[in-house]
């Protein structure tokens, strides 16, 4: 019985080994699976009533329980050719560049798919938004003080809302403490005082 060296075609990581030392193998047997962690594919499911909103190349925001404060962005790369007959869902895959290696196989993730827009949009967390008396606005931090910014809104999901007007990229919006700032702003308007403080 002859032995032959097996050389991996790429210098990555072994994700799965299907043989043991000394075992005989057939030419058709998959003996190793090699993982390239620099790019990963995240699998998701969408209900059939949402399919008209989805397309190849669409932006998807991904959150992991292990990194709750980080958002990983990717794009839909392909769809399953068939719908699950019982769940009425369609599987899809999102390609994500993963230079940090934080995204690993078999991690559970939450996806938010950006729909109804063209190209990149400016979006803020839902919890930063204040809506009252028909107006929508946020508070923006600037050099230790805060200003109110009225905003025009667009598409939204359960975490983010698109801002079409009123903010620019880089604006730091307040989430925690926004209600306190709103109360202070009402008092300031009534009494003519300036809005300040250190709430974040």
C-alpha positions as CSV (number, residue, x, y, z in Angstrom):
1,X,0.0,0.0,0.0
2,X,1.5,3.3,-1.1
3,X,1.3,6.6,0.8
4,X,1.2,10.1,-0.7
5,X,1.6,13.5,0.9
6,X,-1.5,15.7,0.8
7,X,-0.8,19.4,0.3
8,X,-3.5,22.0,0.9
9,X,-4.1,24.3,-2.2
10,X,-4.3,27.4,0.1
11,X,-2.7,28.4,3.4
12,X,-5.7,28.7,5.6
13,X,-7.2,26.8,8.6
14,X,-8.5,23.2,8.8
15,X,-12.2,23.5,9.8
16,X,-13.1,19.8,9.5
17,X,-11.1,16.5,9.5
18,X,-12.9,13.4,8.2
19,X,-10.0,10.8,8.5
20,X,-7.7,9.4,11.2
21,X,-4.1,8.5,11.0
22,X,-3.6,5.2,9.1
23,X,-7.1,5.1,7.5
24,X,-7.4,4.1,3.9
25,X,-9.3,6.6,1.7
26,X,-11.0,6.6,-1.7
27,X,-10.3,9.3,-4.3
28,X,-13.8,10.7,-3.9
29,X,-13.6,11.0,-0.1
30,X,-13.4,14.5,1.4
31,X,-10.7,14.3,4.0
32,X,-10.4,17.9,5.1
33,X,-12.3,21.1,4.8
34,X,-10.3,24.2,4.7
35,X,-11.6,27.6,6.0
36,X,-10.6,31.0,4.7
37,X,-11.7,33.3,7.6
38,X,-11.1,36.5,5.8
39,X,-14.4,36.3,4.1
40,X,-17.4,34.5,5.6
41,X,-20.9,33.7,4.4
42,X,-23.7,34.2,6.9
43,X,-26.9,32.2,6.3
44,X,-30.3,33.7,6.9
45,X,-34.0,33.1,6.2
46,X,-36.7,35.4,4.9
47,X,-40.4,34.9,4.9
48,X,-41.9,34.7,1.4
49,X,-44.0,37.9,1.8
50,X,-40.7,39.8,2.1
51,X,-39.0,38.4,-1.0
52,X,-40.0,41.2,-3.3
53,X,-37.9,43.5,-1.1
54,X,-34.7,41.4,-1.4
55,X,-32.1,41.4,-4.1
56,X,-28.5,40.4,-4.8
57,X,-26.1,43.0,-3.5
58,X,-28.4,44.3,-0.8
59,X,-26.8,45.6,2.4
60,X,-27.3,43.6,5.5
61,X,-26.4,44.6,9.1
62,X,-25.3,41.7,11.3
63,X,-25.1,41.7,15.1
64,X,-23.6,38.9,17.3
65,X,-24.4,38.1,20.9
66,X,-20.7,37.9,21.6
67,X,-20.1,41.4,20.2
68,X,-23.3,43.3,21.1
69,X,-21.9,46.8,20.5
70,X,-20.6,46.0,17.0
71,X,-22.4,46.0,13.7
72,X,-20.9,43.9,10.8
73,X,-22.0,44.8,7.3
74,X,-22.3,42.5,4.3
75,X,-24.2,42.0,1.1
76,X,-26.6,39.3,-0.1
77,X,-24.6,37.1,-2.4
78,X,-27.1,34.4,-3.4
79,X,-30.5,32.9,-2.7
80,X,-31.7,29.3,-2.4
81,X,-33.5,28.1,-5.6
82,X,-36.4,26.8,-3.5
83,X,-38.7,27.9,-0.6
84,X,-39.1,25.8,2.5
85,X,-42.5,24.2,2.1
86,X,-43.3,24.0,5.8
87,X,-41.8,27.3,7.1
88,X,-42.6,29.3,3.9
89,X,-39.1,30.8,4.0
90,X,-36.3,31.3,1.6
91,X,-32.6,30.8,2.6
92,X,-30.1,33.4,1.5
93,X,-26.4,34.0,2.1
94,X,-24.6,37.2,3.0
95,X,-20.9,37.7,2.1
96,X,-19.1,39.5,4.9
97,X,-15.4,40.7,4.8
98,X,-14.0,39.4,8.1
99,X,-10.4,40.8,8.5
100,X,-10.6,40.7,12.4
101,X,-11.7,37.0,12.4
102,X,-14.5,37.7,14.8
103,X,-17.1,36.0,12.7
104,X,-16.7,32.3,13.2
105,X,-18.6,29.2,12.0
106,X,-21.9,28.3,13.8
107,X,-22.3,31.6,15.6
108,X,-25.9,32.8,16.0
109,X,-26.5,36.2,14.6
110,X,-29.3,38.7,14.1
111,X,-29.7,40.3,10.7
112,X,-31.3,43.6,9.6
113,X,-31.7,44.0,5.9
114,X,-31.7,47.5,4.4
115,X,-34.7,47.9,2.1
116,X,-36.3,50.7,0.1
117,X,-33.2,52.7,-0.5
118,X,-30.5,53.3,-3.2
119,X,-26.9,53.0,-2.2
120,X,-25.5,54.0,1.1
121,X,-27.8,55.9,3.5
122,X,-27.3,57.8,6.8
123,X,-29.1,55.9,9.6
124,X,-29.3,56.3,13.4
125,X,-30.4,54.0,16.2
126,X,-34.2,54.1,16.9
127,X,-33.5,54.9,20.5
128,X,-31.9,58.2,19.6
129,X,-35.1,59.5,18.0
130,X,-37.7,61.8,19.7
131,X,-41.1,62.3,18.1
132,X,-43.6,64.7,19.6
133,X,-46.3,66.9,18.2
134,X,-45.7,65.8,14.7
135,X,-42.0,66.6,14.8
136,X,-39.0,64.2,14.8
137,X,-35.6,65.3,16.2
138,X,-32.5,64.1,17.9
139,X,-29.9,65.7,20.1
140,X,-26.3,66.0,18.8
141,X,-23.3,66.4,21.0
142,X,-20.8,69.1,20.0
143,X,-17.8,69.9,22.2
144,X,-19.4,69.1,25.5
145,X,-22.8,70.7,24.8
146,X,-25.8,69.6,22.9
147,X,-28.1,70.9,20.2
148,X,-31.4,69.8,18.9
149,X,-31.5,68.7,15.2
150,X,-34.8,68.3,13.4
151,X,-34.7,65.4,11.0
152,X,-36.6,64.1,8.0
153,X,-36.9,60.3,8.2
154,X,-37.0,57.6,5.6
155,X,-37.0,53.8,5.7
156,X,-36.6,52.0,9.0
157,X,-36.2,48.6,10.6
158,X,-36.5,47.4,14.2
159,X,-33.1,49.0,15.2
160,X,-32.3,51.8,12.7
161,X,-34.0,54.6,10.9
162,X,-32.8,56.4,7.8
163,X,-32.2,60.2,8.1
164,X,-32.8,62.0,4.8
165,X,-32.2,65.5,6.1
166,X,-31.0,67.1,9.3
167,X,-27.7,65.2,10.1
168,X,-24.4,64.7,8.4
169,X,-22.1,61.7,8.6
170,X,-20.0,61.9,11.8
171,X,-22.7,63.6,13.9
172,X,-22.8,62.1,17.4
173,X,-26.4,61.6,18.4
174,X,-27.5,61.0,22.0
175,X,-29.3,57.8,23.0
176,X,-29.0,57.5,26.8
177,X,-30.2,60.6,28.5
178,X,-32.2,62.0,25.5
179,X,-35.4,62.5,27.6
180,X,-33.5,64.5,30.2
181,X,-32.1,66.7,27.4
182,X,-35.6,67.1,26.0
183,X,-36.9,68.3,29.3
184,X,-34.0,70.7,29.7
185,X,-34.7,72.1,26.2
186,X,-38.3,72.8,27.0
187,X,-37.3,74.6,30.2
188,X,-34.6,76.5,28.2
189,X,-37.1,77.7,25.6
190,X,-39.5,78.8,28.3
191,X,-36.9,80.6,30.4
192,X,-34.4,81.7,27.6
193,X,-31.5,79.6,29.1
194,X,-28.9,77.8,27.0
195,X,-28.8,74.1,26.7
196,X,-25.7,72.5,28.1
197,X,-24.6,69.7,30.4
198,X,-22.8,66.4,30.2
199,X,-25.5,63.8,29.5
200,X,-24.6,61.1,27.0
